[in-house]
Amino acid sequence: MSEDDEKLGLQNQLISFLPDDIRSELLNRAIATDLHSGETIIKAGAKIEKVFFICNGIASVLVKSRSGKVTESGIVGREGYVPSGALVDAETSFTEVIMQVPGQAMVLDITAFQALRNRHRILEQLLTCASHALRTQIECTLLSNTTQTVSQRLARWILICHNRVDGNQLHLTHEFLSLMLAVRRPSVTDALHFLEGRGFIRSERAKITIRNRDALEEYAGDIYGLSEEEHDRVFARFRASALLRPAAVDTRSAG
């Protein structure tokens, strides 16, 4: 394991919360991998052969029907891993995973992943908490989709994406936003113009700049923050343990 690989691995919250010896064991068996925008890293129905611990970038988790209809169910960044089916030894992936914001991951082959998970209880606990956090994100999206306006839903998704990147710029296409919100592109354009008119964001071609996050959070309503608080709650004990260790780890919330 190189020093660069260790630094990259620490960007993933799950890896950073592992005790030093277990983290080193995992990183020694993982491969640092660049992930490109639009790249399909996991295909729906395909055999699960690799597990991706996302270190930076944003992965979009998609659900596809037999007839080809598709929608996004959730996103995963540096707080988690994909596919979640690997945790329960699913042979194939139910969801498809596409990179919407390019990044990097530490990648384990499925055999190494299963061996490490079975050997180390804390890794299994972290993986279970990450799957729970993703599920609560999806549940809150269902609530948002049925009770909020398109512009409020967009505000929430912008905040969720912002949590998973550094800086105030998001490189998101209208196509991706349309997929996230399950609406047509003209509705996305209208919602972006509305948020921009309020001074919350600046919208340019395939780029959104956050101008006033506090106001954006207020406008997004009280659904934003529910899954984030649950994420922080289930990971609190791991964060506390990590802070007691001498090695510096990334303990930021990525909910």
Backbone bond lengths (Angstrom), bond angles and torsions (degrees), N, CA, C in turn:
res aa  C-N    CA-C-N  psi(-1)  N-CA   C-N-CA  omega(-1)  CA-C   N-CA-C  phi
1 M - - - 1.465 - - 1.527 109.41 -
2 S 1.331 116.33 124.28 1.453 120.42 179.24 1.524 110.48 -82.48
3 E 1.325 115.85 164.66 1.469 120.30 176.87 1.521 110.71 -62.43
4 D 1.341 116.31 -37.29 1.465 120.07 178.92 1.527 111.17 -64.63
5 D 1.331 116.26 -40.62 1.469 119.78 178.64 1.525 110.90 -63.74
6 E 1.326 116.17 -38.99 1.463 119.28 179.28 1.526 110.64 -65.14
7 K 1.330 116.98 -43.51 1.464 120.52 178.92 1.522 110.84 -62.55
8 L 1.335 115.69 -41.17 1.461 119.35 178.34 1.523 110.42 -64.96
9 G 1.316 117.06 -45.79 1.458 120.77 -178.79 1.514 112.84 -59.55
10 L 1.323 116.74 -35.57 1.460 120.82 -179.46 1.520 112.89 -67.76
11 Q 1.324 116.92 -15.14 1.464 119.47 176.96 1.528 111.30 -72.36
12 N 1.326 116.66 -21.82 1.462 119.76 175.80 1.520 108.89 -83.94
13 Q 1.325 116.26 126.70 1.457 120.70 -174.44 1.526 112.26 -59.91
14 L 1.320 117.90 -41.96 1.461 120.71 -177.42 1.524 111.01 -63.18
15 I 1.315 115.81 -44.62 1.464 120.15 179.42 1.525 110.44 -65.78
16 S 1.331 116.80 -40.17 1.464 120.15 -177.54 1.522 112.35 -65.94
17 F 1.332 117.56 -26.34 1.461 121.02 -179.27 1.527 113.08 -83.27
18 L 1.320 117.97 -8.89 1.466 120.64 179.80 1.528 111.12 -73.62
19 P 1.327 117.88 146.54 1.466 120.01 170.61 1.528 109.98 -57.78
20 D 1.322 115.61 154.26 1.461 120.64 -171.85 1.525 113.12 -54.26
21 D 1.332 117.20 -44.39 1.462 119.21 -175.12 1.526 111.76 -67.90
22 I 1.330 116.63 -39.63 1.468 119.85 179.54 1.525 110.30 -71.21
23 R 1.328 116.03 -38.73 1.466 119.29 177.70 1.528 110.79 -61.47
24 S 1.323 116.80 -43.48 1.467 120.04 178.88 1.522 111.27 -63.32
25 E 1.324 116.48 -40.36 1.465 120.35 178.50 1.526 110.70 -61.40
26 L 1.330 116.28 -43.40 1.470 120.01 179.52 1.526 110.97 -65.57
27 L 1.329 116.36 -47.85 1.463 119.59 -175.95 1.522 111.91 -66.88
28 N 1.318 117.45 -30.30 1.465 120.27 177.21 1.528 112.05 -67.23
29 R 1.321 117.23 -21.26 1.467 121.18 -179.17 1.531 111.94 -103.79
30 A 1.327 116.97 -5.24 1.466 121.23 -177.82 1.525 111.09 -97.37
31 I 1.321 114.60 159.99 1.466 121.29 178.41 1.524 108.59 -119.62
32 A 1.330 116.34 125.81 1.465 120.73 175.65 1.525 108.60 -69.99
33 T 1.318 116.31 128.25 1.466 121.16 -172.25 1.521 110.60 -134.59
34 D 1.335 116.24 132.77 1.463 121.24 173.72 1.523 109.22 -80.22
35 L 1.324 116.03 138.65 1.462 122.26 -179.51 1.520 108.29 -120.90
36 H 1.320 116.50 124.29 1.460 121.46 -171.86 1.527 111.69 -98.35
37 S 1.317 115.43 151.45 1.467 120.70 179.28 1.523 110.57 -58.76
38 G 1.318 116.30 129.92 1.456 121.22 -179.39 1.511 114.66 84.76
39 E 1.321 117.62 -3.56 1.471 121.14 -178.58 1.528 110.89 -75.27
40 T 1.317 115.87 130.69 1.462 120.77 173.73 1.520 108.07 -85.48
41 I 1.321 116.33 110.39 1.464 119.19 -177.67 1.526 111.94 -93.34
42 I 1.325 116.85 -20.17 1.466 121.77 176.19 1.518 108.06 -141.98
43 K 1.316 117.64 128.06 1.461 121.68 179.27 1.527 110.57 -98.37
44 A 1.324 115.70 138.79 1.464 120.22 176.91 1.522 109.62 -62.09
45 G 1.312 116.73 131.51 1.456 121.70 179.49 1.511 114.70 86.04
46 A 1.329 116.88 -8.31 1.461 120.04 -179.01 1.526 110.69 -83.46
47 K 1.315 115.72 154.55 1.455 121.14 177.68 1.521 109.70 -63.26
48 I 1.325 116.06 135.47 1.466 120.30 178.15 1.525 108.61 -78.85
49 E 1.319 115.32 111.71 1.460 121.04 -178.72 1.521 112.76 -115.06
50 K 1.347 116.48 -19.68 1.461 120.96 -177.61 1.524 109.83 -138.55
51 V 1.323 114.92 153.85 1.463 121.94 173.81 1.522 107.72 -123.53
52 F 1.331 115.35 130.82 1.459 122.26 -175.06 1.529 110.04 -106.97
53 F 1.320 116.55 118.23 1.457 121.75 169.88 1.531 106.45 -94.01
54 I 1.327 115.97 103.58 1.461 120.72 -174.07 1.526 109.59 -69.28
55 C 1.320 116.74 126.85 1.471 121.66 179.87 1.522 112.09 -101.68
56 N 1.303 116.99 -33.28 1.460 122.36 172.13 1.520 107.92 -158.93
57 G 1.349 115.67 160.91 1.458 120.03 -172.71 1.517 110.58 96.70
58 I 1.323 115.92 177.30 1.462 121.55 -179.02 1.522 109.54 -131.24
59 A 1.326 115.58 124.62 1.462 121.92 176.76 1.521 109.28 -101.93
60 S 1.318 116.15 134.52 1.460 122.57 179.55 1.523 109.03 -100.90
61 V 1.335 116.09 125.71 1.463 122.02 179.77 1.524 108.07 -96.17
62 L 1.328 116.65 119.26 1.459 122.35 -173.19 1.524 111.40 -113.17
63 V 1.323 114.83 144.77 1.462 121.91 172.67 1.523 107.83 -111.00
64 K 1.329 116.78 131.41 1.467 121.48 -176.47 1.525 110.06 -121.95
65 S 1.340 114.95 139.25 1.461 119.77 175.70 1.525 109.70 -86.34
66 R 1.319 116.64 169.18 1.463 120.18 178.76 1.524 111.50 -63.68
67 S 1.331 116.53 -29.07 1.466 119.89 -178.69 1.525 112.84 -87.04
68 G 1.339 116.83 -0.52 1.455 119.98 175.64 1.513 115.43 102.20
69 K 1.324 117.71 -1.51 1.464 119.36 175.80 1.523 108.47 -67.06
70 V 1.334 116.06 144.34 1.462 119.80 -174.38 1.519 110.51 -142.46
71 T 1.307 115.85 143.71 1.459 121.43 172.25 1.517 108.55 -147.07
72 E 1.314 114.97 157.64 1.453 119.75 177.18 1.520 109.53 -85.84
73 S 1.322 116.09 134.26 1.465 119.80 177.22 1.519 112.07 -100.41
74 G 1.331 117.13 -26.46 1.456 119.32 -179.86 1.514 111.23 -174.55
75 I 1.331 115.56 175.17 1.459 120.35 176.07 1.522 109.38 -128.53
76 V 1.325 114.59 152.22 1.462 121.46 179.21 1.520 108.21 -131.90
77 G 1.321 115.16 134.18 1.456 121.10 175.59 1.513 110.12 -127.12
78 R 1.310 115.37 -141.60 1.468 120.78 -174.07 1.525 113.43 -67.74
79 E 1.337 116.67 -5.12 1.463 119.67 178.72 1.523 113.73 -86.10
80 G 1.353 117.81 -6.08 1.456 116.31 -170.09 1.511 116.03 -149.78
81 Y 1.320 113.99 -156.17 1.458 122.40 -176.50 1.524 108.68 -148.18
82 V 1.308 116.17 162.11 1.468 122.83 173.99 1.530 108.06 -143.58
83 P 1.352 116.52 150.02 1.457 128.93 -2.70 1.526 110.92 -85.79
84 S 1.324 116.27 150.49 1.461 119.51 -178.77 1.524 111.71 -68.11
85 G 1.329 116.98 -22.94 1.461 120.57 178.79 1.513 113.64 -62.44
86 A 1.332 116.96 -20.65 1.462 119.91 179.00 1.521 111.58 -63.02
87 L 1.320 116.55 -28.69 1.461 120.34 -178.35 1.520 111.89 -63.26
88 V 1.329 116.85 -34.07 1.474 120.96 -176.55 1.528 111.75 -103.98
89 D 1.325 116.05 17.35 1.465 122.04 177.71 1.526 113.09 61.86
90 A 1.335 116.56 31.32 1.464 119.36 173.21 1.526 108.90 -62.69
91 E 1.316 116.86 136.26 1.462 119.75 -178.82 1.519 111.85 -74.69
92 T 1.339 116.59 -33.74 1.462 121.00 -179.69 1.522 109.51 -125.65
93 S 1.320 115.59 159.75 1.460 120.67 -178.88 1.525 110.50 -89.28
94 F 1.319 116.85 128.44 1.465 121.19 176.57 1.523 110.77 -72.48
95 T 1.326 116.92 -33.46 1.464 121.79 -176.58 1.527 111.38 -107.23
96 E 1.320 113.84 162.34 1.464 121.44 172.75 1.520 107.59 -105.25
97 V 1.316 117.41 145.15 1.464 120.74 -178.80 1.523 109.07 -126.81
98 I 1.330 114.81 123.26 1.462 122.37 -178.82 1.523 108.86 -123.68
99 M 1.313 117.50 139.51 1.462 121.01 176.55 1.531 109.11 -78.55
100 Q 1.320 115.73 120.89 1.460 120.61 176.17 1.518 111.22 -95.07
101 V 1.312 117.29 -35.08 1.464 122.93 172.48 1.523 106.55 -118.92
102 P 1.335 118.79 122.92 1.462 120.55 -175.44 1.523 111.48 -60.69
103 G 1.314 115.42 153.78 1.458 119.21 -179.05 1.510 111.81 -170.13
104 Q 1.321 114.93 -150.89 1.460 121.69 -178.63 1.525 109.13 -141.52
105 A 1.311 115.14 157.99 1.464 120.69 177.58 1.519 109.44 -145.66
106 M 1.320 115.36 154.86 1.453 121.50 165.72 1.525 105.85 -94.74
107 V 1.325 116.24 123.47 1.464 121.47 -170.11 1.529 110.13 -114.64
108 L 1.334 114.88 127.90 1.463 122.24 175.64 1.517 109.74 -109.45
109 D 1.330 117.23 140.19 1.459 117.55 169.81 1.524 107.84 -71.77
110 I 1.316 116.53 155.12 1.460 121.36 -169.49 1.530 112.35 -61.76
111 T 1.324 117.29 -33.38 1.468 119.97 179.64 1.521 110.99 -65.16
112 A 1.339 116.31 -44.86 1.463 120.38 177.78 1.524 110.79 -64.98
113 F 1.328 116.37 -40.34 1.465 121.11 178.86 1.526 110.65 -59.30
114 Q 1.322 116.30 -48.55 1.470 120.04 -178.29 1.524 111.52 -64.39
115 A 1.324 116.47 -39.13 1.464 119.87 179.97 1.528 111.10 -64.62
116 L 1.328 116.40 -43.94 1.465 120.43 -179.78 1.528 111.19 -67.74
117 R 1.311 116.13 -41.46 1.468 120.03 179.12 1.523 111.14 -62.84
118 N 1.321 116.53 -42.54 1.466 120.60 -178.85 1.529 112.35 -71.17
119 R 1.321 115.83 -27.54 1.468 120.46 -176.83 1.528 111.98 -83.24
120 H 1.326 116.73 -31.67 1.464 119.92 -170.75 1.527 110.62 -122.22
121 R 1.310 115.50 109.70 1.463 121.36 -178.17 1.530 111.95 -59.49
122 I 1.327 117.53 -38.08 1.458 119.59 -177.05 1.526 111.18 -65.11
123 L 1.327 117.65 -35.24 1.459 119.91 177.46 1.524 110.03 -65.64
124 E 1.318 116.90 -44.00 1.465 120.07 177.69 1.530 110.72 -60.58
125 Q 1.320 117.48 -39.54 1.462 121.05 178.98 1.526 111.07 -64.44
126 L 1.316 116.66 -43.36 1.468 120.72 179.22 1.526 111.10 -63.24
127 L 1.319 116.28 -43.18 1.461 120.72 179.28 1.527 110.80 -63.51
128 T 1.322 116.23 -40.23 1.466 120.62 178.80 1.521 110.81 -64.87
129 C 1.324 116.97 -41.95 1.470 120.60 177.94 1.523 111.07 -64.22
130 A 1.329 117.15 -38.77 1.462 120.37 178.87 1.521 110.98 -65.03
131 S 1.324 117.10 -40.81 1.463 120.48 177.66 1.527 110.86 -65.36
132 H 1.323 116.35 -38.86 1.467 120.67 177.09 1.527 110.40 -63.66
133 A 1.326 116.85 -43.23 1.466 120.56 -179.68 1.526 111.29 -63.05
134 L 1.332 116.90 -40.41 1.461 120.04 177.57 1.521 110.30 -64.96
135 R 1.311 116.94 -40.51 1.461 119.94 179.29 1.533 111.22 -62.16
136 T 1.327 117.49 -40.62 1.463 119.19 179.20 1.526 110.93 -67.53
137 Q 1.328 116.50 -33.53 1.470 119.50 174.63 1.527 110.17 -60.75
138 I 1.326 116.17 -45.59 1.466 121.36 -179.82 1.525 110.53 -63.53
139 E 1.325 117.00 -41.76 1.466 120.93 179.99 1.523 111.35 -63.80
140 C 1.331 116.31 -39.51 1.468 119.51 177.92 1.526 111.15 -69.41
141 T 1.326 117.04 -31.46 1.464 120.03 175.76 1.523 110.47 -64.82
142 L 1.317 117.23 -40.93 1.465 120.35 176.21 1.525 110.90 -59.81
143 L 1.321 116.58 -42.70 1.464 120.70 177.76 1.523 110.79 -63.39
144 S 1.323 116.38 -44.27 1.466 120.92 179.19 1.519 111.32 -62.50
145 N 1.331 116.47 -43.48 1.464 120.56 -176.78 1.522 112.83 -63.55
146 T 1.319 116.96 -27.00 1.467 120.05 -175.77 1.523 113.58 -100.27
147 T 1.333 117.90 -8.22 1.468 119.25 -175.22 1.520 114.58 -128.23
148 Q 1.341 118.43 -9.15 1.460 120.11 -173.79 1.524 112.02 -119.44
149 T 1.329 115.07 161.27 1.459 121.28 175.43 1.525 109.43 -74.01
150 V 1.327 116.02 164.43 1.466 120.38 179.03 1.524 110.39 -60.34
151 S 1.325 117.69 -40.91 1.463 120.10 -178.21 1.530 111.23 -67.14
152 Q 1.329 118.11 -36.23 1.468 120.23 175.38 1.523 111.00 -67.61
153 R 1.316 116.95 -41.35 1.460 120.59 178.35 1.522 110.64 -63.12
154 L 1.339 116.14 -40.33 1.462 119.91 177.67 1.524 110.42 -64.31
155 A 1.328 117.05 -42.49 1.463 120.44 178.53 1.527 110.49 -57.39
156 R 1.324 115.93 -43.57 1.467 120.12 179.44 1.518 111.18 -62.85
157 W 1.336 117.76 -44.74 1.459 120.03 -178.99 1.518 111.92 -66.20
158 I 1.325 117.25 -36.61 1.465 119.97 176.91 1.527 109.83 -61.22
159 L 1.321 116.65 -43.13 1.464 120.69 178.35 1.526 111.41 -63.47
160 I 1.328 116.72 -42.85 1.463 120.68 179.84 1.530 110.52 -62.44
161 C 1.318 116.77 -42.58 1.467 120.27 177.38 1.525 110.98 -66.72
162 H 1.334 116.22 -40.94 1.466 120.97 -179.55 1.525 111.22 -59.37
163 N 1.334 116.99 -34.56 1.466 120.85 178.25 1.521 112.42 -61.62
164 R 1.312 117.65 -20.49 1.460 121.67 -171.57 1.524 113.56 -107.73
165 V 1.312 117.50 9.37 1.461 121.05 177.34 1.520 109.14 -131.53
166 D 1.323 116.03 163.78 1.459 121.36 172.87 1.525 108.67 -94.79
167 G 1.312 117.23 144.97 1.458 120.60 179.81 1.516 112.12 85.30
168 N 1.312 116.03 -175.33 1.465 122.12 -174.06 1.523 114.05 -109.80
169 Q 1.322 117.45 11.63 1.461 120.45 -179.69 1.524 110.72 -111.70
170 L 1.328 114.72 136.34 1.459 122.28 176.85 1.518 108.64 -120.69
171 H 1.310 116.43 126.18 1.462 120.73 178.36 1.531 108.00 -97.68
172 L 1.323 114.58 90.05 1.461 122.39 -175.94 1.520 109.42 -127.32
173 T 1.312 116.89 129.91 1.458 121.24 179.53 1.525 110.66 -83.09
174 H 1.340 115.37 160.24 1.461 120.06 174.79 1.531 110.66 -60.45
175 E 1.330 115.65 -34.13 1.468 119.98 179.25 1.526 110.59 -62.18
176 F 1.333 116.06 -44.24 1.460 120.20 178.80 1.524 111.00 -65.54
177 L 1.330 116.95 -43.92 1.464 120.29 179.93 1.526 110.85 -62.98
178 S 1.323 116.20 -38.34 1.462 120.78 177.05 1.527 110.66 -62.57
179 L 1.321 115.96 -40.56 1.463 121.24 178.51 1.528 110.95 -67.19
180 M 1.328 116.32 -41.88 1.462 120.75 179.58 1.520 111.81 -60.16
181 L 1.332 115.17 -41.92 1.462 120.09 -173.05 1.522 113.33 -94.35
182 A 1.335 116.69 -8.54 1.471 121.64 -177.91 1.526 111.08 57.49
183 V 1.340 115.28 44.45 1.466 121.58 177.05 1.526 108.03 -134.62
184 R 1.332 115.82 167.59 1.459 120.60 178.20 1.528 110.46 -75.62
185 R 1.338 115.45 158.43 1.464 120.27 -176.40 1.527 113.88 -58.21
186 P 1.345 120.23 -39.24 1.475 118.61 178.25 1.526 112.62 -57.61
187 S 1.322 117.21 -34.12 1.465 120.34 177.34 1.524 110.98 -67.75
188 V 1.334 116.48 -35.99 1.463 120.91 176.08 1.521 109.93 -64.20
189 T 1.334 116.23 -45.23 1.466 120.82 179.83 1.520 110.94 -59.88
190 D 1.317 116.51 -44.88 1.467 120.60 179.36 1.528 111.01 -62.08
191 A 1.332 116.70 -42.60 1.465 120.25 -179.13 1.527 111.37 -66.99
192 L 1.327 116.92 -40.04 1.466 120.39 176.86 1.520 111.03 -61.97
193 H 1.330 116.77 -43.77 1.466 120.64 178.75 1.524 110.58 -61.90
194 F 1.326 116.53 -38.84 1.465 120.31 179.45 1.529 110.56 -63.63
195 L 1.328 117.06 -48.59 1.465 120.64 -179.19 1.525 111.32 -65.13
196 E 1.326 116.13 -36.24 1.460 120.10 178.24 1.526 110.41 -68.45
197 G 1.317 116.24 -40.22 1.459 120.58 179.03 1.515 112.95 -62.94
198 R 1.316 116.92 -28.82 1.467 121.75 177.31 1.534 112.40 -81.47
199 G 1.329 116.29 -6.92 1.457 120.03 179.90 1.517 114.47 83.29
200 F 1.350 116.66 12.14 1.466 120.08 -179.12 1.529 111.59 -76.66
201 I 1.320 116.22 -38.42 1.466 122.24 -174.80 1.523 109.72 -138.98
202 R 1.323 115.77 168.47 1.462 122.22 164.49 1.518 106.69 -119.98
203 S 1.311 116.95 126.36 1.459 121.98 -176.02 1.519 110.33 -108.79
204 E 1.327 115.72 123.33 1.460 122.82 174.55 1.522 107.58 -126.41
205 R 1.311 116.90 177.17 1.454 120.46 -178.67 1.526 109.97 -59.52
206 A 1.327 116.09 116.46 1.466 123.51 177.13 1.529 112.68 57.90
207 K 1.329 116.89 24.40 1.465 119.24 178.72 1.522 109.94 -148.77
208 I 1.326 115.58 133.58 1.460 122.46 175.93 1.522 107.73 -122.61
209 T 1.319 116.41 129.25 1.460 121.90 176.38 1.525 109.01 -109.46
210 I 1.323 116.42 126.18 1.460 121.40 178.05 1.524 108.10 -76.96
211 R 1.324 116.86 121.28 1.465 121.09 -179.82 1.527 112.15 -102.67
212 N 1.312 117.19 -35.45 1.466 120.78 -178.25 1.523 108.32 -144.29
213 R 1.323 115.69 88.26 1.468 119.59 -175.29 1.526 111.74 -66.04
214 D 1.314 117.73 -40.45 1.465 119.76 -178.83 1.526 111.05 -59.19
215 A 1.324 116.29 -44.51 1.468 120.06 179.56 1.522 110.75 -67.61
216 L 1.333 116.60 -35.79 1.461 120.70 178.54 1.528 110.14 -64.83
217 E 1.326 116.83 -41.32 1.468 120.53 177.54 1.524 111.15 -62.45
218 E 1.320 116.21 -42.57 1.465 119.60 179.70 1.521 110.82 -62.73
219 Y 1.334 115.99 -41.60 1.459 119.50 -179.30 1.529 111.30 -69.30
220 A 1.329 117.60 -35.47 1.470 121.38 -177.97 1.523 111.93 -63.03
221 G 1.319 117.66 -21.38 1.458 120.54 176.58 1.517 113.21 88.17
222 D 1.331 115.38 179.23 1.459 119.69 -171.19 1.521 114.53 -81.20
223 I 1.331 117.89 -1.09 1.472 118.06 173.13 1.523 109.65 -71.59
224 Y 1.354 116.10 -38.85 1.460 117.71 173.77 1.529 108.07 -65.39
225 G 1.300 115.42 132.02 1.456 121.15 -179.20 1.514 113.65 108.79
226 L 1.335 117.01 -22.83 1.466 119.31 -179.66 1.530 111.69 -64.71
227 S 1.326 116.21 -54.44 1.468 118.95 -179.02 1.523 110.71 -70.73
228 E 1.336 116.48 -30.22 1.461 120.36 178.69 1.535 110.56 -65.44
229 E 1.330 116.22 -42.13 1.466 120.11 177.59 1.528 111.30 -66.08
230 E 1.328 116.49 -38.84 1.464 119.73 178.20 1.524 110.47 -65.95
231 H 1.333 116.72 -39.69 1.464 121.12 175.57 1.524 110.13 -56.93
232 D 1.327 116.59 -50.42 1.461 120.17 -178.49 1.531 111.31 -62.95
233 R 1.323 116.60 -35.92 1.464 120.34 -178.20 1.526 111.42 -65.60
234 V 1.331 117.17 -47.09 1.468 118.95 -175.39 1.525 112.08 -73.86
235 F 1.337 116.78 -22.50 1.465 119.15 179.75 1.528 112.83 -97.73
236 A 1.322 118.10 -0.37 1.466 121.17 -173.95 1.525 112.23 -57.79
237 R 1.323 117.60 -42.49 1.475 120.05 -176.81 1.521 111.58 -67.57
238 F 1.345 116.81 -34.79 1.466 119.84 178.16 1.528 110.27 -71.06
239 R 1.325 116.04 -38.75 1.463 120.56 178.58 1.526 110.11 -63.52
240 A 1.327 116.48 -42.88 1.461 120.29 179.64 1.526 111.31 -63.13
241 S 1.323 116.82 -42.62 1.469 120.58 179.18 1.518 111.21 -64.85
242 A 1.331 116.28 -39.79 1.460 120.33 -179.04 1.521 111.19 -65.32
243 L 1.320 116.78 -37.12 1.459 120.30 -179.28 1.524 112.14 -67.56
244 L 1.327 117.11 -22.20 1.460 120.86 179.24 1.522 112.38 -81.59
245 R 1.336 116.24 -15.12 1.456 119.47 -179.75 1.519 109.82 -82.89
246 P 1.343 118.06 148.73 1.466 120.49 -176.74 1.513 113.64 -68.53
247 A 1.341 117.92 -30.32 1.464 120.14 -177.99 1.518 109.72 -71.98
248 A 1.323 116.45 138.61 1.464 121.31 179.67 1.517 109.19 -74.53
249 V 1.324 116.32 129.95 1.454 120.79 177.39 1.507 109.06 -128.70
250 D 1.325 115.81 161.03 1.455 121.84 177.94 1.520 108.30 -84.89
251 T 1.330 116.69 105.82 1.463 120.82 -177.52 1.515 111.88 -108.91
252 R 1.338 117.25 18.79 1.458 119.47 177.22 1.521 110.95 -66.76
253 S 1.313 114.30 146.93 1.463 118.88 173.02 1.511 108.77 -72.65
254 A 1.328 116.60 136.62 1.462 120.88 175.06 1.507 110.07 -120.75
255 G 1.331 115.21 20.69 1.464 118.73 -179.09 1.479 111.81 -64.78
